[in-house]
Amino acid sequence: MTEKFKNNDPEDSEDISFEELFNSYEAKIGQELKQGDMVEGKIISIGKSSVYIDTGTKSDGVVEKNELLDENGDFVFQVNDRIKLYVVSLTESEVILSRAISGAGKATMLEDASRDHTPVEGKVTGVIKGGFTVDILGKRAFCPVSQIDVRYVETPEDYLGQTHHFLITRFEEGGKNIVVSRRDLLNEQIREEQIAFLAKVSEGDIVQGCVTKLMPFGAFIELVPGVEGMAHISELSWSRVEKPEEVLQSGDLVRVKLLKIESKEGDTPKISLSIKQTDANPWDNMGSAFKPGDQVMGKVVRLAAFGAFVEIAPGVDGLVHISEMSHTKRVLRPEDVVREGEQVQVVIKAIDQDSKRISLSIKDALGDPWTGVSTKYTPGAVVNAILEKKESFGFFMNLEPGITGLLPMSNIRTAASPGAYDKLKPGDLALVLVQEVDEDKRRITLGSPDQKESDNWKQFAQDQKKETLGTMESLFLEAMKKKK
């Protein structure tokens, strides 16, 4: 009976026999490795400082654990994960692996690395004209500034002292002329990360990104290295945004929603993003947050010929029509009353949820000065007033902001000193008599204080009429007597 052994490989669900194991081992004996070879192996064990790899040969490979840390310093691999590594040295029982050829190898491997496009480890030692000097296994190499990174290099000094993996792009004169590139390796890593990222996300997902560039029309946001999307200015905030700089800065970490991913074979995918859609639309809860009659503070965000738009909540603007700006004066231009960026008190007059429109009023928030004016200004009262304007039919006199009365020309003529009124100029103060108040029609008729007792024009006209009628009657009776 053939003895069975339990296979720990999750890819094989059935038990295998000792004979199959032996044959597998025999097959591995024939597979030889040499320095510089790339090995795609499976992790079989993870120790405290080392990770062991099945190299596909009779000898397992070992790699330093800290070589496999990601850019955040985290170890993200698990047993059975597959990984690509390079052979830097080997014995009969052990294969030393690395993500690149490093000091563990030999200088004679550099030419092979150049031919086989094997990554090598190098340290940036200096900044020179056009690039950097890089120490690779004791050899001096040159890396053009355009090849040190995938991004534009603004401050080359930032790279001094850093250790990176490079590809040897030129190896001449026995190693006296070596040119290396890091950019090609980075692009390869980026392509792998692109593929992995795009495979796990779909339209509608919310992910994190970093703002890389601001333009007048929006912001470019990097989702992972090599994968960038654009958020149009209209998608930066529910509030109105004139310039992206108002809400974002380069380097900001932001949550974004993937609106659309357009992938074409061989091309970088075109991704449309939204920042504002990571939060709920503020109009969704307008019905519970506000109601007509509410008095709220808002920010003037835009002026138009017909009024001003006031933001009462992020992303929620209402219109204050020009007719709703003041009780006290006639407004011809909104900028005569408010300016952009100003905080103002407004009253909500109406909310149209379907059309997403809100009608607001500034004057209602201030109150109507004509309310209760008939109680405040009673006929017969003498008050101070300021001359606003002279017309042919009378003078407009301001009693207080928003309350203006008319002093008719007929009352000026019958005043004790009409000349005193004629000398008044707009802005001058004068005493006036309140004659009539019509609160509903917003009218107040004024007179001169010295007309209060005896100079009422209407009374004078009535007396004259009575006197004339009396005289005519006496003359008629006298004539009748003479006739008899």
C-alpha positions in Angstrom: 0.0 0.0 0.0 1.4 3.4 -1.0 1.9 5.7 2.0 0.0 9.0 1.6 1.3 12.4 2.8 -0.8 15.5 3.5 -0.1 18.3 1.0 0.1 21.8 2.6 -0.2 23.6 -0.7 -3.7 25.1 -0.8 -3.7 24.8 -4.6 -3.7 21.0 -4.3 -6.7 19.7 -2.4 -5.8 16.0 -2.7 -3.3 13.9 -0.8 -0.1 13.0 -2.7 2.0 9.8 -2.3 5.6 9.5 -1.3 6.5 8.5 -4.8 5.0 11.7 -6.2 7.0 13.7 -3.6 10.2 11.9 -4.5 9.7 12.5 -8.2 9.0 16.2 -7.5 12.2 16.4 -5.6 14.2 14.7 -8.3 12.8 17.2 -10.8 14.0 20.1 -8.7 17.6 18.6 -8.5 17.9 19.2 -12.2 17.0 22.9 -11.9 20.1 25.0 -11.3 20.3 28.6 -10.2 23.0 31.1 -10.6 23.8 34.6 -9.3 21.6 37.2 -11.0 18.7 34.9 -11.8 15.2 36.1 -11.1 13.1 33.7 -9.0 9.3 33.8 -8.7 8.8 31.8 -5.6 6.2 31.1 -2.9 6.6 32.2 0.7 6.8 29.0 2.8 7.7 30.5 6.2 7.9 33.9 7.8 10.4 34.3 10.7 11.3 37.2 12.9 13.9 38.7 10.6 13.9 36.3 7.6 11.4 35.1 5.0 11.8 31.6 3.4 11.0 31.1 -0.2 10.3 28.0 -2.3 12.7 28.6 -5.2 11.5 25.6 -7.2 14.9 23.9 -6.7 16.2 21.6 -4.0 17.4 24.6 -2.0 15.0 27.0 -0.4 15.7 30.7 -0.6 15.9 33.2 2.2 15.5 37.0 2.1 15.8 39.6 4.8 12.3 40.6 6.1 13.1 44.3 6.1 13.7 44.1 2.3 10.0 43.3 1.8 8.6 46.3 3.8 6.4 48.6 1.8 6.8 52.4 1.7 5.0 52.8 5.0 7.4 50.3 6.7 4.7 47.5 6.9 5.2 43.9 6.1 2.1 42.9 4.0 3.0 39.4 2.8 1.6 36.1 4.0 2.5 32.5 3.7 1.7 31.1 0.1 2.0 34.6 -1.4 4.2 34.6 -4.6 7.0 37.2 -5.0 9.7 38.0 -7.5 13.3 38.1 -6.2 16.9 37.9 -7.5 19.7 35.5 -6.5 22.6 37.3 -5.0 24.5 34.3 -3.7 24.0 30.6 -3.2 25.3 27.5 -1.5 24.3 23.8 -1.8 21.8 24.3 1.0 20.7 27.9 0.8 19.9 30.6 -1.7 20.3 34.2 -0.7 17.6 36.3 -2.4 17.1 40.0 -2.7 14.8 42.4 -4.5 17.9 43.6 -6.3 21.6 42.8 -6.7 23.3 44.4 -3.6 26.5 44.2 -1.7 25.8 40.6 -1.1 26.8 40.0 -4.8 30.1 40.6 -6.6 31.3 43.4 -8.8 31.6 41.0 -11.7 27.9 40.6 -11.7 27.4 44.2 -12.9 28.0 43.5 -16.6 25.6 40.5 -16.4 23.0 42.7 -14.6 23.3 45.2 -17.5 22.8 42.5 -20.1 19.9 40.8 -18.2 18.2 44.0 -17.0 18.6 42.9 -13.4 18.1 45.6 -10.7 21.1 46.6 -8.7 21.3 48.5 -5.4 23.0 51.9 -5.3 23.5 54.9 -3.1 23.3 58.5 -4.3 26.6 60.1 -3.4 26.6 63.4 -5.2 24.8 66.0 -7.3 26.6 66.9 -10.5 25.8 68.7 -13.7 22.9 66.9 -15.4 22.4 64.3 -12.7 23.8 62.3 -9.8 26.8 60.1 -8.9 25.7 56.7 -7.6 27.9 54.1 -5.8 27.1 50.6 -7.0 29.2 47.9 -5.4 32.1 50.3 -5.1 31.8 51.4 -8.7 31.0 55.0 -9.6 27.9 55.3 -11.9 26.0 58.2 -13.4 22.2 58.7 -13.2 20.7 61.5 -15.3 18.4 63.8 -13.4 15.5 62.7 -15.7 16.0 59.1 -14.7 16.1 59.4 -10.9 12.3 59.7 -10.5 9.1 59.6 -12.5 8.3 63.2 -11.3 10.1 66.4 -12.1 13.0 66.9 -9.8 12.9 70.4 -8.3 15.6 70.0 -5.5 18.2 67.3 -6.5 19.8 67.7 -3.1 16.8 65.8 -1.6 18.1 62.6 -3.1 21.6 62.7 -1.5 22.4 59.8 0.7 19.3 57.8 -0.4 19.7 54.1 -1.4 17.5 52.9 -4.3 17.3 50.1 -6.9 18.6 50.9 -10.4 18.8 49.3 -13.8 22.1 49.5 -15.6 21.4 51.1 -19.0 25.1 51.4 -20.1 28.1 49.4 -19.1 31.4 50.2 -20.9 35.1 50.1 -20.6 35.0 47.3 -18.0 32.8 49.3 -15.6 34.6 52.7 -16.0 31.5 54.1 -17.7 28.2 53.0 -16.1 24.9 54.8 -16.6 21.9 53.8 -14.5 18.2 54.5 -14.4 15.7 54.4 -11.5 12.8 55.7 -13.6 12.3 52.5 -15.6 12.0 50.4 -12.4 9.5 52.9 -10.9 7.4 52.8 -14.1 7.3 49.0 -14.0 6.2 49.1 -10.3 3.7 51.8 -11.2 2.2 49.6 -14.0 1.8 46.7 -11.6 0.2 49.0 -9.0 -2.1 50.4 -11.7 -3.3 47.0 -12.7 -3.8 45.9 -9.1 -5.7 49.1 -8.2 -8.0 49.1 -11.3 -8.7 45.5 -10.8 -10.2 46.0 -7.3 -12.1 49.3 -7.7 -15.2 50.3 -9.7 -17.3 53.4 -10.5 -19.0 54.6 -7.4 -16.3 53.5 -5.0 -14.9 56.0 -2.5 -11.1 56.0 -2.0 -8.4 58.3 -0.7 -6.1 60.4 -2.8 -3.5 63.2 -2.7 -3.9 66.5 -4.5 -1.0 66.9 -6.9 -2.0 69.9 -9.0 -4.5 72.7 -9.1 -5.8 74.1 -12.3 -8.5 76.8 -13.0 -10.9 74.1 -14.1 -10.3 71.6 -11.2 -7.8 69.5 -9.3 -5.7 66.5 -10.2 -5.6 63.8 -7.5 -3.2 60.8 -7.3 -5.0 57.7 -6.1 -2.0 55.4 -6.2 1.4 56.0 -7.8 0.8 56.2 -11.5 -3.0 56.5 -11.2 -4.4 60.0 -11.3 -7.9 61.4 -11.7 -9.4 64.8 -12.1 -12.1 66.4 -10.0 -13.8 69.2 -12.0 -14.3 72.5 -10.1 -18.0 71.8 -9.9 -17.3 68.6 -8.0 -15.0 70.1 -5.4 -17.7 71.3 -3.0 -21.4 71.6 -2.7 -20.7 75.3 -2.1 -20.0 77.6 -5.1 -16.2 77.6 -5.8 -14.7 80.3 -8.0 -11.1 78.9 -7.7 -9.9 75.5 -6.6 -7.4 77.3 -4.3 -10.4 78.4 -2.2 -10.9 74.8 -0.9 -7.8 72.8 -1.7 -4.0 72.9 -1.6 -1.4 70.7 -3.3 -0.5 67.8 -0.9 -3.9 67.6 0.7 -5.2 64.1 1.4 -8.9 63.9 0.4 -11.7 61.3 0.0 -13.0 61.1 -3.5 -15.7 59.2 -5.3 -14.9 57.5 -8.6 -17.4 58.9 -11.0 -16.1 57.4 -14.3 -13.2 55.2 -15.3 -12.4 55.2 -19.0 -9.7 52.6 -19.9 -8.2 52.1 -23.3 -5.7 49.4 -24.0 -2.2 50.7 -23.8 -3.3 54.1 -22.5 -3.4 55.6 -19.0 -7.0 55.3 -17.7 -9.0 58.6 -17.6 -10.7 58.9 -14.2 -13.3 61.5 -13.2 -13.6 62.2 -9.5 -15.8 64.0 -7.1 -15.0 65.3 -3.6 -18.4 66.8 -2.8 -20.2 63.5 -3.5 -18.4 61.8 -0.7 -20.9 63.7 1.5 -24.7 63.9 1.3 -26.3 66.5 -0.9 -27.3 69.3 1.5 -30.6 69.7 -0.4 -31.7 66.2 0.7 -32.5 67.4 4.3 -33.6 71.0 3.5 -37.2 70.2 4.5 -36.1 69.4 8.0 -33.4 71.9 8.4 -35.2 75.1 7.3 -38.8 76.3 6.8 -40.4 79.6 5.6 -40.2 82.3 8.3 -36.9 81.2 9.7 -34.4 83.9 10.3 -30.8 82.8 9.6 -27.3 84.2 8.9 -25.9 83.8 5.4 -22.9 84.7 3.3 -23.3 86.8 0.1 -21.6 84.6 -2.6 -22.7 86.3 -5.8 -24.3 89.6 -7.0 -26.5 89.9 -10.1 -28.4 92.8 -11.6 -31.6 91.5 -10.0 -30.4 90.7 -6.6 -27.9 88.8 -4.4 -27.3 85.1 -3.8 -26.8 84.3 -0.2 -25.4 80.9 1.1 -27.4 79.8 4.2 -25.7 76.4 4.4 -22.8 74.7 2.6 -24.1 74.2 -1.0 -27.4 75.9 -0.4 -27.9 79.4 -1.9 -31.0 81.5 -1.9 -31.9 84.7 -3.8 -32.5 88.1 -2.2 -34.4 89.9 -4.9 -33.5 93.6 -5.2 -37.0 94.5 -4.0 -36.4 92.5 -0.8 -33.2 94.5 0.2 -34.5 97.5 2.0 -37.7 99.1 3.5 -36.0 102.4 3.9 -34.8 103.2 0.4 -35.2 102.3 -3.2 -32.4 100.0 -4.2 -31.2 100.3 -7.8 -28.1 98.1 -7.5 -27.5 95.2 -5.1 -23.9 96.4 -4.4 -25.4 99.6 -2.9 -26.6 97.4 0.0 -24.4 94.3 0.2 -21.0 93.1 -1.1 -19.6 89.6 -1.8 -18.3 87.8 1.2 -20.4 89.8 3.7 -22.4 88.1 6.4 -26.1 89.2 6.4 -29.3 88.3 8.3 -32.1 87.0 6.1 -35.6 85.7 6.4 -36.6 82.6 4.4 -39.7 83.5 2.4 -40.2 80.3 0.3 -38.5 77.0 -0.4 -39.0 75.1 -3.7 -37.4 71.7 -3.0 -38.0 70.4 -6.6 -36.4 73.4 -8.3 -33.8 73.8 -5.6 -34.7 77.5 -5.1 -35.0 79.6 -2.0 -36.4 83.1 -1.8 -34.9 85.3 0.9 -35.4 88.7 2.3 -33.0 91.1 4.0 -35.6 93.8 4.7 -37.9 91.4 6.5 -35.0 90.5 8.8 -34.6 94.2 9.7 -38.3 94.8 10.3 -40.8 97.2 8.6 -40.3 100.7 10.0 -43.9 101.6 9.1 -45.3 99.0 11.5 -46.9 101.0 14.3 -46.1 104.4 12.8 -49.6 105.8 13.4 -49.1 105.2 17.1 -45.7 106.8 17.1 -46.6 109.8 15.1 -50.0 111.2 16.1 -51.7 114.2 14.3 -50.8 117.4 16.1 -47.3 116.2 17.2 -44.4 118.5 16.4 -41.2 116.6 15.5 -37.8 117.1 13.9 -37.3 116.1 10.3 -34.5 116.2 7.7 -35.1 117.6 4.3 -34.5 114.8 1.7 -35.7 116.4 -1.5 -37.5 119.5 -2.9 -40.2 119.1 -5.5 -42.6 121.7 -7.1 -45.5 120.3 -5.1 -43.7 120.1 -1.7 -40.8 119.0 0.4 -40.0 115.3 1.4 -39.0 115.3 5.0 -37.4 112.3 6.7 -38.6 111.6 10.2 -36.4 108.5 10.7 -34.8 105.8 8.5 -37.5 104.5 6.2 -40.2 107.0 7.3 -40.6 110.0 5.0 -43.5 112.5 5.0 -44.6 115.2 2.6 -44.8 118.9 3.5 -47.1 120.3 0.8 -46.2 123.6 -0.9 -49.6 125.0 0.2 -48.7 124.5 3.8 -45.3 126.1 3.3 -46.9 129.2 1.8 -49.3 129.6 4.7 -46.5 129.2 7.3 -45.6 132.2 9.4 -42.2 132.2 7.8 -42.3 130.6 4.4 -38.8 131.9 3.6 -37.3 129.8 6.3 -38.4 126.7 4.5 -37.2 128.0 1.1 -33.7 128.4 2.6 -33.5 124.7 3.6 -31.1 122.5 1.8 -31.1 118.6 1.6 -29.8 117.4 4.9 -31.0 120.4 6.9 -33.1 119.9 10.1 -36.5 121.6 10.6 -39.5 121.4 12.9 -42.7 120.0 11.3 -46.3 119.4 12.4 -47.8 115.9 11.9 -51.2 116.6 10.2 -52.4 113.2 8.8 -51.0 109.6 9.1 -52.1 106.7 6.8 -50.1 103.6 7.9 -51.7 101.3 5.2 -50.7 103.6 2.3 -47.4 104.6 4.0 -48.2 108.4 3.8 -47.7 111.2 6.3 -48.8 114.7 5.6 -46.9 117.5 7.4 -47.4 121.1 8.1 -45.7 124.1 9.7 -45.9 124.2 13.6 -47.3 127.7 13.5 -50.3 126.5 11.5 -51.5 124.4 14.4 -54.1 126.9 15.7 -55.0 129.5 13.1 -53.5 128.9 9.8 -55.3 125.9 8.5 -55.9 126.5 4.8 -58.9 124.3 4.6 -60.6 126.1 7.5 -59.8 129.4 5.9 -61.4 128.3 2.6 -64.6 127.2 4.4 -64.8 130.5 6.3 -64.4 132.5 3.1 -67.1 130.5 1.5 -69.6 131.1 4.3 -68.8 134.8 4.4 -69.4 135.1 0.7 -72.7 133.3 0.9 -73.8 135.5 3.8 -73.0 138.6 1.9 -75.0 137.5 -1.2 -78.0 136.6 1.0 -78.1 140.1 2.6 -77.8 141.8 -0.7 -80.7 139.8 -2.1 -83.0 140.7 0.8 -82.1 144.4 0.6 -83.1 144.4 -3.1 -86.4 142.8 -2.4 -87.3 145.4 0.1 -86.6 148.2 -2.3 -88.7 146.6 -4.9 -91.7 146.5 -2.6 
